Amino acid sequence: MGAKPPLSPLAPEGFPKLPVIGGVSFATTEAGVRYQNRTDVLLVSLAPGTAVAGAFTRSATRSAAVLDCQDKIGCDPVAGAAIVVNSGNANAFTGRRGAASVQAITEATASALGIPANRVFSSSTGVIGEPLPHERIIDKLEDLASALSPHAIETAARAIMTTDTFPKGASEVVMVDGQAVHIAGIAKGSGMIAPDMATMLVYIFTDAAIDQDILQDMVSALNRTTFNCITVDSDTSTSDTLLVAATGASGLRMTENSMGFMEGLRRVMLDLAHQVVRDGEGATKFVEISVTGAASDAEAHIHAKAIANSPLIKTAIAGEDPNWGRVVMAIGKSGARADRDLLAIWFGDMQVAKDGFVSPSYNEASAAAYMKQQEIVIHVDLGLGGGTARVWTCDLTHGYIDINADYRS
């Protein structure tokens, strides 16, 4: 891979201060999975009784680690659990050898921590189609186990980065009966971002007590309006994994009616999802696509994704060109229902199109000035019904080409 890209202009000021989550500890190391002199392996230890829920890519070529995690979600949470992650190699499209690597890593992790192998969840991210040198990871497990700390979540976020320009973290505190429940999460993701059920690599932890099936229902529902509503380049990864672990250390039990907790979890998920877009490879603009008036929410989502994934729209945004005709094009090609003569389009609060034609109030100079902002909202109303959707994306610049043209070199 070429020189590390500069920090995204959309990056936050720094990594946030995340709370310690009871029952969770972290350790990282340099194993040389692909690159030298960078942390590339993360181990997370989870207390006995931790419930783990997840969502994963629906790619037909998903990785061995994803398939293994899917098999393990829902296992008895009596014992402790662990998450082991490597960057630099995706262990995808590696056949039986890839499955053998996952088995070797998870069994060695289970032995190092004294937990069942079916409670070890693994993830790999990086280059596709190259065998994973899993022995390099296994050789570091004893050192990782002895270095576990509840205070190392920031180094954990850094260890899972690939083309990311900044580590991603978010947290919330939810008050339940006057007591605090904590939620903290980390994520990696910058390119190959167009989730189908999950996204990139995301790990969220809470000290709430919650049954696995209830937690799984929450994660699946919230995923639909957070991680499944972002796109950088329309390419769904083979390795997308979201794991949410509830240790119960707070002693406060959540139910399916715990709306405050669910809202806190939603905010953490959405914050991390937005950070992934803000770190989109080569991105200089953060863009919200808002669709209303669709025949249904599902069709609104189709329209929004068609707009967000259009290279013509994304390059126009990069060039700060208010080319609303390209939005008309994307709506027309999406496959969802639309009526040209009912269509209205706004850039920010400026209406640029109305009733199938340019708006009488449209001013090109004002629209061009708006497009110079770092954060842009494109709103479309279809005039057909009550369906709504919001999707977040970024622009498409030459920086994206520079990063991906030499990703493996």
C-alpha positions as CSV (number, residue, x, y, z in Angstrom):
1,M,0.0,0.0,0.0
2,G,1.2,3.5,-0.8
3,A,1.8,6.4,1.6
4,K,-0.8,6.8,4.3
5,P,-3.4,9.3,3.2
6,P,-3.7,12.6,5.1
7,L,-6.2,13.1,7.8
8,S,-9.7,13.5,6.5
9,P,-10.9,17.1,6.5
10,L,-14.1,15.8,8.0
11,A,-12.4,14.2,10.9
12,P,-13.5,15.0,14.5
13,E,-11.0,17.0,16.6
14,G,-9.8,13.9,18.4
15,F,-10.7,10.5,19.8
16,P,-13.5,11.0,22.3
17,K,-13.1,10.1,26.0
18,L,-15.0,6.8,26.3
19,P,-16.2,5.3,29.6
20,V,-14.8,2.1,31.0
21,I,-17.3,-0.6,30.5
22,G,-17.4,-3.1,33.3
23,G,-16.6,-6.7,32.2
24,V,-14.6,-5.6,29.1
25,S,-10.9,-5.4,28.6
26,F,-8.6,-4.8,25.6
27,A,-5.1,-5.6,24.4
28,T,-3.3,-4.9,21.1
29,T,0.0,-5.9,19.5
30,E,2.1,-5.8,16.4
31,A,2.0,-9.2,14.8
32,G,3.2,-8.3,11.3
33,V,0.1,-9.8,9.7
34,R,0.9,-7.7,6.5
35,Y,2.8,-4.6,7.6
36,Q,5.6,-4.1,10.0
37,N,5.7,-1.6,12.8
38,R,2.0,-1.1,13.3
39,T,-0.5,-2.5,15.7
40,D,-2.6,-5.0,13.8
41,V,-4.2,-7.4,16.3
42,L,-6.8,-6.7,18.9
43,L,-8.0,-9.0,21.7
44,V,-11.2,-8.1,23.7
45,S,-12.1,-10.2,26.8
46,L,-15.7,-10.2,27.9
47,A,-16.9,-11.3,31.3
48,P,-19.0,-14.5,32.0
49,G,-22.6,-13.9,31.3
50,T,-22.0,-11.4,28.4
51,A,-24.7,-11.5,25.8
52,V,-23.5,-11.0,22.2
53,A,-25.6,-9.9,19.3
54,G,-24.5,-9.3,15.7
55,A,-25.2,-8.3,12.2
56,F,-23.2,-9.3,9.2
57,T,-22.6,-8.7,5.5
58,R,-24.9,-10.6,3.1
59,S,-22.2,-10.8,0.5
60,A,-22.2,-14.2,-1.3
61,T,-18.4,-14.2,-0.9
62,R,-18.3,-13.4,2.8
63,S,-15.2,-14.3,4.7
64,A,-14.5,-17.3,6.9
65,A,-14.6,-15.2,10.0
66,V,-18.0,-13.8,9.2
67,L,-19.4,-17.3,8.6
68,D,-17.9,-18.5,11.9
69,C,-19.4,-15.6,13.8
70,Q,-22.8,-16.2,12.3
71,D,-22.7,-19.7,13.6
72,K,-21.8,-18.7,17.1
73,I,-24.3,-15.8,17.7
74,G,-26.8,-17.0,20.2
75,C,-24.5,-19.4,22.1
76,D,-25.1,-19.9,25.8
77,P,-23.7,-16.7,27.5
78,V,-22.8,-18.4,30.9
79,A,-19.1,-18.6,30.0
80,G,-16.9,-15.6,29.2
81,A,-16.3,-14.5,25.6
82,A,-13.7,-12.9,23.4
83,I,-13.3,-11.0,20.2
84,V,-10.1,-11.2,18.2
85,V,-9.5,-9.0,15.3
86,N,-6.7,-8.6,12.8
87,S,-6.1,-5.9,10.1
88,G,-4.0,-6.2,6.9
89,N,-5.6,-9.4,5.7
90,A,-9.3,-10.1,5.2
91,N,-9.0,-13.9,5.2
92,A,-11.7,-13.8,2.5
93,F,-11.8,-16.0,-0.7
94,T,-9.2,-18.3,1.0
95,G,-11.3,-21.5,0.9
96,R,-10.8,-24.3,3.4
97,R,-7.5,-22.7,4.4
98,G,-9.4,-19.6,5.6
99,A,-11.8,-21.7,7.7
100,A,-8.8,-23.6,9.2
101,S,-7.2,-20.2,10.1
102,V,-10.3,-19.1,11.9
103,Q,-10.5,-22.4,13.8
104,A,-6.8,-22.2,14.8
105,I,-7.1,-18.6,16.0
106,T,-10.4,-19.1,17.9
107,E,-9.2,-22.3,19.6
108,A,-5.9,-20.8,20.6
109,T,-7.7,-17.7,22.0
110,A,-10.1,-19.9,23.9
111,S,-7.1,-21.8,25.4
112,A,-5.3,-18.6,26.4
113,L,-8.4,-17.2,28.1
114,G,-9.9,-20.4,29.5
115,I,-13.2,-20.1,27.7
116,P,-15.1,-22.3,25.2
117,A,-14.1,-21.9,21.5
118,N,-17.7,-21.2,20.6
119,R,-17.6,-18.0,22.6
120,V,-14.6,-16.6,20.6
121,F,-15.7,-14.3,17.7
122,S,-13.1,-13.3,15.1
123,S,-12.8,-10.7,12.4
124,S,-10.3,-10.0,9.7
125,T,-10.0,-6.9,7.5
126,G,-7.6,-6.0,4.7
127,V,-6.6,-7.6,1.4
128,I,-8.9,-10.2,-0.1
129,G,-7.6,-13.5,-1.5
130,E,-4.4,-14.0,0.4
131,P,-3.9,-16.7,3.0
132,L,-3.9,-15.4,6.5
133,P,-0.6,-16.1,8.4
134,H,-2.6,-17.0,11.5
135,E,0.5,-18.4,13.3
136,R,1.7,-14.8,13.7
137,I,-1.5,-14.0,15.6
138,I,-1.4,-17.1,17.7
139,D,2.2,-16.4,18.7
140,K,1.0,-13.2,20.3
141,L,-2.0,-14.5,22.2
142,E,-0.4,-15.2,25.5
143,D,1.2,-11.7,25.5
144,L,-2.2,-10.2,24.6
145,A,-4.0,-12.1,27.4
146,S,-1.5,-10.9,30.0
147,A,-1.8,-7.2,28.8
148,L,-5.6,-7.0,28.9
149,S,-6.8,-3.7,30.3
150,P,-10.2,-2.0,30.7
151,H,-8.6,1.3,29.7
152,A,-7.2,0.5,26.3
153,I,-10.2,1.1,24.0
154,E,-8.5,3.9,22.1
155,T,-5.6,1.7,21.2
156,A,-8.1,-1.0,20.3
157,A,-9.8,1.4,17.8
158,R,-6.4,2.1,16.2
159,A,-5.4,-1.5,15.9
160,I,-8.3,-2.3,13.5
161,M,-7.7,0.5,11.1
162,T,-6.7,-0.1,7.4
163,T,-7.1,2.9,5.1
164,D,-8.8,4.8,7.9
165,T,-7.3,8.2,8.6
166,F,-8.6,8.4,12.2
167,P,-9.8,6.0,14.9
168,K,-13.5,6.0,15.5
169,G,-15.3,5.9,18.9
170,A,-18.6,7.0,20.4
171,S,-20.4,6.6,23.7
172,E,-23.6,7.4,25.5
173,V,-24.8,7.3,29.1
174,V,-28.4,6.3,29.7
175,M,-30.1,6.8,33.1
176,V,-32.3,3.9,34.3
177,D,-34.0,4.3,37.7
178,G,-31.5,7.0,38.6
179,Q,-28.5,4.8,37.7
180,A,-26.2,5.1,34.8
181,V,-25.9,2.5,32.0
182,H,-22.9,3.0,29.8
183,I,-22.5,2.3,26.1
184,A,-19.2,2.6,24.2
185,G,-18.2,1.6,20.7
186,I,-15.4,1.6,18.2
187,A,-15.4,1.1,14.4
188,K,-13.2,0.9,11.3
189,G,-14.2,1.7,7.8
190,S,-13.2,4.0,5.0
191,G,-13.7,2.3,1.7
192,M,-15.7,-0.7,0.3
193,I,-18.7,0.8,2.2
194,A,-22.2,-0.1,1.1
195,P,-23.5,-2.3,3.9
196,D,-26.1,-4.9,3.4
197,M,-27.3,-5.6,7.0
198,A,-24.1,-4.6,8.7
199,T,-21.0,-2.5,8.1
200,M,-17.2,-2.7,8.1
201,L,-16.0,-3.7,11.6
202,V,-17.9,-2.3,14.5
203,Y,-17.7,-3.4,18.2
204,I,-20.1,-1.9,20.8
205,F,-20.1,-2.6,24.5
206,T,-22.5,-1.9,27.3
207,D,-22.7,-2.7,31.0
208,A,-26.4,-3.3,30.7
209,A,-27.9,-6.7,31.5
210,I,-30.0,-7.9,28.6
211,D,-31.1,-11.2,27.2
212,Q,-29.4,-12.2,24.0
213,D,-32.6,-12.5,21.9
214,I,-33.8,-9.0,23.0
215,L,-30.4,-7.5,22.3
216,Q,-30.4,-9.2,18.9
217,D,-33.8,-7.8,18.0
218,M,-32.6,-4.3,19.0
219,V,-29.4,-4.5,17.0
220,S,-31.2,-5.8,13.9
221,A,-33.8,-3.1,14.1
222,L,-31.4,-0.2,14.7
223,N,-29.0,-1.4,12.0
224,R,-31.6,-0.7,9.3
225,T,-31.6,3.1,10.0
226,T,-27.9,3.5,10.9
227,F,-25.2,1.4,9.3
228,N,-27.4,0.2,6.6
229,C,-28.0,3.8,5.5
230,I,-24.5,4.8,4.7
231,T,-22.4,4.4,1.5
232,V,-19.0,5.6,0.4
233,D,-18.5,3.7,-2.9
234,S,-21.5,1.3,-3.3
235,D,-19.2,-1.7,-2.7
236,T,-20.4,-4.2,0.0
237,S,-17.5,-5.8,1.8
238,T,-16.9,-9.5,2.3
239,S,-16.1,-8.9,6.0
240,D,-18.7,-6.5,7.4
241,T,-19.3,-7.3,11.0
242,L,-21.2,-5.6,13.8
243,L,-21.0,-7.1,17.3
244,V,-22.7,-5.7,20.4
245,A,-21.8,-7.1,23.8
246,A,-23.8,-6.6,27.0
247,T,-21.8,-7.6,30.1
248,G,-24.5,-6.9,32.8
249,A,-21.9,-5.3,35.0
250,S,-24.2,-2.5,35.9
251,G,-26.8,-4.9,37.4
252,L,-29.5,-3.0,35.5
253,R,-31.7,-5.2,33.3
254,M,-33.1,-4.0,30.0
255,T,-36.2,-5.4,28.3
256,E,-37.8,-5.0,24.9
257,N,-39.6,-1.9,26.4
258,S,-36.3,-0.2,27.5
259,M,-36.7,2.6,25.0
260,G,-34.2,4.9,26.7
261,F,-31.5,2.3,26.3
262,M,-32.5,1.5,22.7
263,E,-32.2,5.2,21.9
264,G,-28.8,5.4,23.5
265,L,-27.6,2.4,21.4
266,R,-29.1,4.0,18.3
267,R,-27.1,7.2,18.9
268,V,-23.9,5.3,19.3
269,M,-24.5,3.3,16.1
270,L,-25.4,6.4,14.1
271,D,-22.4,8.4,15.4
272,L,-20.0,5.6,14.4
273,A,-21.8,5.2,11.0
274,H,-21.4,8.9,10.3
275,Q,-17.7,8.8,11.3
276,V,-17.2,6.0,8.7
277,V,-18.7,8.3,6.0
278,R,-16.6,11.3,7.2
279,D,-13.5,9.1,6.7
280,G,-14.6,7.9,3.3
281,E,-11.5,7.4,1.1
282,G,-10.7,10.8,-0.4
283,A,-13.8,12.5,1.0
284,T,-14.1,16.2,1.4
285,K,-17.9,16.5,1.8
286,F,-20.3,14.9,4.2
287,V,-23.7,14.5,2.4
288,E,-27.2,13.7,3.7
289,I,-29.8,12.5,1.2
290,S,-33.3,13.0,2.5
291,V,-36.3,11.5,0.6
292,T,-39.9,12.2,1.5
293,G,-43.2,11.6,-0.2
294,A,-42.3,8.2,-1.6
295,A,-44.8,5.4,-2.1
296,S,-43.3,3.5,0.9
297,D,-40.3,3.7,3.2
298,A,-38.7,0.9,1.3
299,E,-39.0,2.8,-2.0
300,A,-37.7,6.0,-0.4
301,H,-34.6,4.0,0.7
302,I,-34.2,2.8,-2.9
303,H,-34.3,6.4,-4.2
304,A,-32.0,7.7,-1.5
305,K,-29.4,5.0,-2.2
306,A,-29.6,5.6,-6.0
307,I,-28.8,9.3,-5.4
308,A,-26.1,8.6,-2.8
309,N,-24.3,5.9,-5.0
310,S,-24.4,7.9,-8.2
311,P,-20.8,8.6,-9.4
312,L,-22.1,11.5,-11.4
313,I,-23.7,13.1,-8.3
314,K,-20.8,12.4,-6.1
315,T,-18.3,13.9,-8.6
316,A,-20.5,17.0,-9.0
317,I,-20.5,17.4,-5.3
318,A,-16.7,17.1,-5.2
319,G,-16.6,19.8,-7.9
320,E,-19.0,22.0,-5.9
321,D,-21.4,22.0,-8.9
322,P,-25.1,22.2,-8.1
323,N,-26.0,19.9,-10.9
324,W,-29.5,19.0,-9.8
325,G,-30.3,17.4,-13.2
326,R,-28.2,14.4,-12.0
327,V,-30.5,14.0,-9.0
328,V,-33.4,13.8,-11.5
329,M,-31.4,11.1,-13.4
330,A,-30.8,9.0,-10.3
331,I,-34.5,9.1,-9.3
332,G,-35.5,8.0,-12.7
333,K,-33.1,5.1,-12.9
334,S,-33.7,3.8,-9.3
335,G,-36.5,1.4,-10.2
336,A,-38.8,2.7,-7.4
337,R,-41.9,4.7,-8.3
338,A,-41.6,8.3,-9.3
339,D,-43.7,10.9,-11.2
340,R,-41.6,13.6,-13.0
341,D,-44.3,16.2,-12.7
342,L,-44.7,15.8,-8.9
343,L,-41.0,15.9,-8.2
344,A,-39.4,18.6,-6.0
345,I,-35.7,18.9,-5.1
346,W,-33.9,21.1,-2.5
347,F,-30.2,21.8,-1.9
348,G,-30.1,22.8,1.7
349,D,-33.1,25.1,2.1
350,M,-33.1,26.2,-1.5
351,Q,-35.7,24.7,-3.8
352,V,-34.1,24.0,-7.1
353,A,-36.8,22.0,-8.8
354,K,-40.6,21.9,-8.5
355,D,-43.5,20.2,-10.4
356,G,-41.1,18.6,-12.9
357,F,-39.2,21.7,-13.8
358,V,-36.7,24.2,-12.5
359,S,-38.1,26.2,-9.5
360,P,-39.0,29.8,-10.3
361,S,-37.0,30.8,-7.2
362,Y,-33.8,28.9,-8.2
363,N,-30.6,31.0,-8.2
364,E,-27.5,29.3,-9.6
365,A,-25.0,31.5,-7.8
366,S,-26.7,30.8,-4.4
367,A,-26.7,27.1,-5.1
368,A,-23.1,27.1,-6.1
369,A,-22.2,29.0,-2.9
370,Y,-24.0,26.3,-0.9
371,M,-22.1,23.5,-2.6
372,K,-18.8,24.9,-1.2
373,Q,-19.9,23.9,2.4
374,Q,-18.4,20.7,3.9
375,E,-21.8,19.4,4.9
376,I,-24.5,19.2,2.3
377,V,-28.2,18.1,2.4
378,I,-30.0,17.1,-0.7
379,H,-33.8,16.7,-0.1
380,V,-36.2,15.1,-2.6
381,D,-40.0,15.0,-2.3
382,L,-41.7,12.6,-4.6
383,G,-45.3,13.7,-3.9
384,L,-46.6,10.1,-4.0
385,G,-47.2,9.1,-0.3
386,G,-45.8,9.0,3.2
387,G,-42.5,7.0,2.6
388,T,-39.3,8.6,4.0
389,A,-35.6,7.7,4.2
390,R,-32.3,9.2,5.1
391,V,-29.0,8.0,3.7
392,W,-25.5,9.5,4.3
393,T,-22.6,9.5,1.8
394,C,-19.6,11.5,0.7
395,D,-18.2,13.0,-2.5
396,L,-16.0,11.1,-4.9
397,T,-12.6,12.7,-5.5
398,H,-9.4,11.8,-7.2
399,G,-8.1,10.9,-3.7
400,Y,-10.3,7.8,-3.8
401,I,-8.6,6.7,-7.0
402,D,-5.1,7.4,-5.5
403,I,-5.9,5.3,-2.4
404,N,-7.4,2.3,-4.3
405,A,-5.2,2.2,-7.3
406,D,-2.3,1.0,-5.3
407,Y,-4.0,-0.6,-2.3
408,R,-2.0,-3.8,-2.5
409,S,1.4,-2.3,-3.5
